[in-house]
Amino acid sequence: MLTYSFEDLAQAFRVLLESNFHLQRLMPVDRAEAIGTLETAINAKLNAFHNLYDLMRQQGLDSPNWYETAELCVILAIRNARHHNKANRIRSLYNYHRYVAADPTMADNYFYVDFPAPPEEEGGDCFDVPLSWADLDHFLSLPKAESRLRAGARDLIRDYLAADSFEAEALASGIEKERVFFNFVPLALNAGIALLPAVKDHVGADSVEAKYFLHHFETVSAAMTRHHETAVISMRLPK
């Protein structure tokens, strides 16, 4: 069963990459379809991770503890928010600008937080899928009955992401918290790296994607979540 679930995760990584690649090309043709396709790919990735979480528990693979491992806990948090319709479902920048901006065809500024590859991973930076930090931080502050997270999850995740640092930098740049967005992709990569030791001996990969990600998660270095690449970016959508 872990083979099937890991296959789903590997394909979800591919689908997210492809949907992001086609986003800008499709956006001028059909803005709703372009954004909707990306959102569907994000959800598929989160659900694939959660399926692995459920299956690992069923099969008695208790290590790592997802709620005590920051790389995995943050994925559960984003998934829970989207699945249970909390904290605006952790909006992407595209959906945020689409629905919040007075005129989404006009440019607005946002503060973007990326988590770079370490120096030894030359050319290893991830592509960009920005999600709302204000939404995620709000979700982490919800009561346990709503978030489905365990005590300490908020501090665990904020420390993992060094959130105090980029919040202060955004404030110094004149950008309010509601306009801070972070890159989801390196966090998904780090989650894959964190869970691989527990699943690799239980996965029989036969697709190109599954074989690639089994190797990739084992050999690539994790993104540096406490060392940020930040920028004030401009967003506008076509009509």
Secondary structure as UniProt FT lines:
FT   HELIX           2..26
FT   TURN            27..29
FT   HELIX           31..58
FT   TURN            59..60
FT   TURN            66..68
FT   HELIX           70..83
FT   TURN            84..85
FT   HELIX           87..89
FT   HELIX           93..100
FT   TURN            104..105
FT   STRAND          108..114
FT   TURN            119..120
FT   TURN            122..123
FT   STRAND          130..132
FT   HELIX           133..140
FT   HELIX           144..147
FT   TURN            151..152
FT   HELIX           153..161
FT   HELIX           163..172
FT   TURN            173..174
FT   HELIX           177..179
FT   STRAND          180..183
FT   HELIX           184..199
FT   HELIX           200..202
FT   HELIX           208..219
FT   TURN            225..226
FT   STRAND          229..235
//
